[in-house]
Amino acid sequence: MVRNAQGKWVLSAPGCAELGVAGLFAAGKRGAELQEFFKKGYEAARPGGWDPMERIKDQELDGVLAEVVYYRQRHAAL
């Protein structure tokens, strides 16, 4: 994840087209709505990605009763 020349956060890999970070949470969007969504950044994300109480609301919306979160020690310093 890097900032591109326009200052937007994007996913970038050698030999691949840039993908706006909104592409990480574009599930359920199609056609013109999806194309417009790709132009957005983190402001398009649901707060359940970082707020535990909002995550519970997302789980209820999705019909999820339980979730397993795997923790990796090497990410603890990040």
PASEVO-9759 format. One record per residue: y, x, z of N, C-alpha, C in turn; residue in three letters. Coordinates in Angstrom, 3 decimals. Atoms other than C-alpha are relative to their C-alpha. Example, Ala and Ser with C-alpha at 12.3 -4.5 7.8 and 13.67 -1.06 7.14 Angstrom:
! PASEVO-9759
-1.190  0.890  0.000  -4.500  12.300  7.800  1.200  0.900  0.000  ALA
-1.190  -0.820  -0.060  -1.060  13.670  7.140  1.090  -0.770  0.730  SER
END
This chain:
! PASEVO-9759
-1.152  0.851  0.000  0.000  0.000  0.000  1.222  0.903  0.000  MET
-1.213  -0.809  0.161  3.303  1.475  -1.119  1.158  -0.899  -0.406  VAL
-1.170  0.698  0.545  6.830  0.406  -1.944  0.179  0.466  -1.439  ARG
-0.193  -0.370  1.401  7.368  0.303  -5.698  1.468  0.321  -0.273  ASN
-1.368  -0.383  0.375  10.535  1.264  -7.596  1.031  -1.072  0.349  ALA
-0.913  1.097  -0.349  12.039  -2.181  -6.834  0.064  -0.221  1.520  GLN
-0.022  0.113  -1.457  11.396  -1.702  -3.086  -0.939  -1.043  0.564  GLY
0.952  1.010  -0.474  8.617  -4.315  -2.879  -1.306  0.671  0.396  LYS
1.302  -0.507  -0.410  5.344  -3.677  -1.040  -1.048  -0.463  -1.004  TRP
1.045  0.303  0.972  2.446  -3.506  -3.502  -1.261  0.790  0.326  VAL
1.250  -0.755  -0.036  -1.193  -2.478  -3.625  -0.021  0.829  -1.262  LEU
-0.050  -0.887  1.152  -1.470  0.508  -5.917  -1.176  0.958  0.029  SER
1.083  -0.969  0.149  -4.320  2.644  -7.208  0.129  0.639  -1.375  ALA
-0.112  -0.676  1.299  -4.455  5.221  -10.006  -0.733  -0.772  -1.094  PRO
0.605  0.673  1.135  -5.133  3.575  -13.360  -0.044  -1.516  0.098  GLY
0.021  1.460  -0.189  -4.641  0.029  -12.014  1.425  -0.549  0.038  CYS
-1.303  0.667  -0.090  -1.766  -2.418  -12.293  0.329  -0.274  1.462  ALA
-0.430  0.327  -1.358  0.261  -2.967  -9.131  -0.259  -1.471  0.293  GLU
0.207  1.375  -0.443  -0.540  -6.101  -7.164  0.873  -0.225  1.218  LEU
-0.834  0.323  -1.149  2.025  -7.656  -4.851  -0.864  -0.363  1.202  GLY
0.797  0.246  -1.197  0.841  -7.940  -1.267  -0.347  -1.477  0.172  VAL
0.312  1.424  -0.101  0.954  -11.730  -1.578  -1.369  -0.298  -0.618  ALA
1.318  0.174  0.597  -2.189  -11.325  -3.690  -1.120  0.052  1.016  GLY
1.005  -0.061  -1.064  -4.041  -10.637  -0.445  -0.229  -1.360  0.650  LEU
0.128  1.307  -0.640  -3.458  -14.192  0.733  0.373  -1.115  -0.968  PHE
-0.304  0.983  1.033  -3.310  -16.206  -2.489  -1.133  -1.005  -0.208  ALA
1.137  0.914  0.157  -6.524  -18.164  -1.945  0.481  -1.438  -0.170  ALA
-0.314  1.406  0.213  -6.358  -21.717  -3.247  1.150  -0.257  -0.960  GLY
-1.124  0.169  0.919  -3.492  -21.067  -5.644  -0.475  0.294  -1.420  LYS
0.422  -0.163  1.394  -3.840  -21.339  -9.437  1.188  -0.114  -0.946  ARG
-0.966  0.183  1.069  -1.900  -21.161  -12.665  1.393  0.494  0.326  GLY
-1.405  -0.367  -0.195  1.883  -21.128  -12.464  0.306  0.240  1.476  ALA
-0.234  -0.189  -1.434  1.808  -21.488  -8.673  -0.470  1.389  0.434  GLU
0.531  -1.321  -0.331  -0.344  -18.339  -8.418  0.908  1.099  -0.538  LEU
-0.885  -1.006  0.588  1.902  -16.358  -10.784  1.297  0.128  0.798  GLN
-1.224  -0.022  -0.804  4.963  -17.323  -8.748  -0.273  0.610  1.371  GLU
0.372  -0.512  -1.315  3.160  -16.509  -5.500  -0.123  1.519  -0.013  PHE
0.158  -1.446  0.105  2.354  -12.974  -6.725  1.318  0.751  0.081  PHE
-1.312  -0.642  -0.049  6.088  -12.242  -6.854  0.501  0.164  1.429  LYS
-0.445  -0.018  -1.390  6.372  -12.697  -3.101  -0.628  1.150  0.769  LYS
0.519  -1.052  -0.875  5.724  -10.290  -0.259  -0.572  -0.600  1.267  GLY
0.550  0.446  -1.275  4.762  -10.597  3.368  0.559  -1.342  0.468  TYR
-0.580  1.279  -0.426  7.082  -13.589  3.778  -0.873  -1.178  -0.423  GLU
0.889  1.070  0.458  4.424  -15.623  1.935  -1.257  -0.129  0.855  ALA
1.223  -0.006  -0.817  1.720  -14.783  4.475  0.069  -1.038  1.122  ALA
0.074  0.881  -1.165  0.550  -17.231  7.083  0.039  0.871  1.247  ARG
-0.118  -0.827  -1.199  1.392  -15.937  10.581  -1.325  0.232  0.717  PRO
1.310  -0.212  -0.612  -2.288  -16.223  11.530  -0.576  1.370  -0.288  GLY
0.454  -1.355  0.291  -2.710  -12.751  10.044  0.330  0.994  1.095  GLY
-0.380  -0.918  -1.075  -1.054  -11.182  13.104  0.236  -0.689  1.334  TRP
-0.243  0.744  -1.242  -0.486  -13.920  15.703  -1.274  -0.754  0.394  ASP
1.271  0.619  -0.393  -3.660  -14.920  17.609  0.066  -1.527  0.160  PRO
-0.099  1.455  -0.180  -2.415  -18.420  18.473  0.089  -0.704  -1.360  MET
-0.083  0.556  1.346  -1.527  -19.077  14.826  -1.339  0.131  -0.722  GLU
1.317  -0.188  0.609  -4.938  -17.699  13.825  -0.924  -1.154  0.381  ARG
0.818  1.141  -0.446  -6.593  -20.453  15.877  0.346  -1.234  -0.830  ILE
-0.409  1.134  0.840  -4.563  -23.030  13.915  -0.600  0.127  -1.403  LYS
0.595  -0.222  1.316  -5.758  -21.443  10.653  -1.499  -0.298  0.023  ASP
1.430  0.259  -0.120  -9.355  -21.586  11.864  -0.269  -1.503  0.035  GLN
0.164  1.448  -0.066  -8.983  -25.264  12.704  0.216  -0.622  -1.378  GLU
-0.291  0.484  1.347  -7.476  -25.903  9.268  -1.179  0.256  -0.943  LEU
1.126  -0.385  0.852  -10.425  -24.098  7.634  -1.343  -0.522  0.499  ASP
1.253  0.496  -0.552  -13.045  -25.742  9.860  -0.860  1.097  0.591  GLY
0.724  -1.126  -0.582  -14.016  -22.407  11.434  -0.104  -0.214  1.504  VAL
0.224  0.194  -1.428  -15.575  -22.724  14.885  -0.019  1.315  0.774  LEU
0.064  -1.305  -0.663  -15.998  -19.016  15.647  0.250  1.085  -1.038  ALA
-0.295  -1.112  0.891  -15.043  -15.675  14.208  -0.373  1.293  0.708  GLU
0.351  -1.300  -0.555  -16.370  -12.165  14.743  0.976  1.019  -0.565  VAL
-0.935  -1.030  0.418  -13.834  -9.357  14.645  -0.630  1.346  0.312  VAL
0.566  -1.328  -0.178  -15.203  -5.860  14.114  1.123  0.991  0.206  TYR
-1.018  -0.977  -0.367  -13.168  -3.132  15.722  -0.483  1.387  -0.406  TYR
0.338  -1.376  0.370  -13.109  0.408  14.329  0.930  0.927  0.754  ARG
-0.757  -0.919  -0.866  -12.010  3.142  16.686  1.032  0.823  -0.765  GLN
-0.925  -0.879  0.718  -10.365  5.271  13.984  1.323  -0.691  -0.325  ARG
-1.243  0.723  0.286  -7.767  2.530  13.391  0.870  -0.155  1.257  HIS
-0.735  0.204  -1.249  -6.693  2.533  17.024  1.288  0.810  0.050  ALA
-1.192  -0.845  -0.036  -4.177  5.342  16.463  1.065  -0.430  -0.998  ALA
-0.956  0.397  1.034  -2.514  3.604  13.530  1.040  -0.880  0.526  LEU
END
